[in-house]
């Protein structure tokens, strides 16, 4: 399979699976609200995919070493097709948490496998661009899936069938092309401590800690700061615009000028925006422009950091690095929302900006410190 056909296949499967993910978030959260679930219960349910990623990602090297990668993808996508049936046969919130765990865990593993696949198969001079393309396609698919839910509703079969059809499309694309990530031969040789302290893996943790800020807490911050709900919702859309259009050029810059420098620039943007954002609240149009910038800079962290892995690791070591990357990202996604929420409660509402400043300042210090140590003579 040529590299272009491979990326076309990966992109088609990714956009379909991401659309299913976006639709599932909107469907489940709105359905739980209609069923009378508390905000706490909805939040716990929403954490189930991250918990599933945290527990299942470490299995990836074992699966790639012992099983046919194509079969692994088919089984995972099969679980994602079948599990939504449970939403129709039960209204028990505990059952819905298990279903969200199964659905989110299976698709999360699919995305981790695709990320390893792109890293392993991309040439060094196009890896950043390819990972950026993957990130943009994922973002577009998730947004499209969420946008379809109001058309199908949150009751009965329509949205469930939509989710299953989208996952089925991803399965059909991968099955027809017989495409799959490369297998792994032998165990990883890099010590876990080396993987855990890699700047790329630490950037994944930072991104996971931050990811919920623009999607869940930023609209609340905007309303508490005096903006209308319409403008508050617009901050999410503006962030998504940045996260959609910037990762590809950011990846291309990383290929051309080096990934550590571009990663540092992304962290710097992530730090600068919360420093100036409170001053932009008085002019909603400026606020949206700032959110686009935040989406482009902070949203490209994942892209550049993921592409960095294959610059340092290969084969089984790359798979192990992807595991560390995905595991710390999931850990951040699990604990980030309550930490930022606590900061916002302590200093209402600007604690959200303060916690974001601290996060990106710490990441920028790590990136610059590790880059300097690597460049210093022995």
Protein Blocks (a to p, Z undefined) as FASTA:
>chain_A
ZZklmmmmmmmmmmmmmmmmmmmmmmmmmmmmmnopafklmmmmmmmmmmmmmmmmmmmm
mmmmmpcfklmmmmmmmmmmmmmmmmmmpccfklmmmmmmmmmmmmmmmmmmmmmmmmmm
pcfklmmmmmmmmmmmmmmmmmmmmmmmmmnopghjllmmmmmmmmmmmmmmmmmnopac
dddedjafbdfklmmmpmklmmmmmmmmmmmmmmmmmmmmmmmnopafklmmmmmmmmmm
mmmmmmmmmmmmmmmnopklmmmmmmmmmmmmmmmmmmmmmmmklmmmmmmmmmmmmmmm
mmmmmmmmmmmggcjlmmmmmmmmmmmmmmmmmmmmmmmmmmmmmmccklmmmmmmmmmm
mmmmmmmmmmmmmmpcZZ
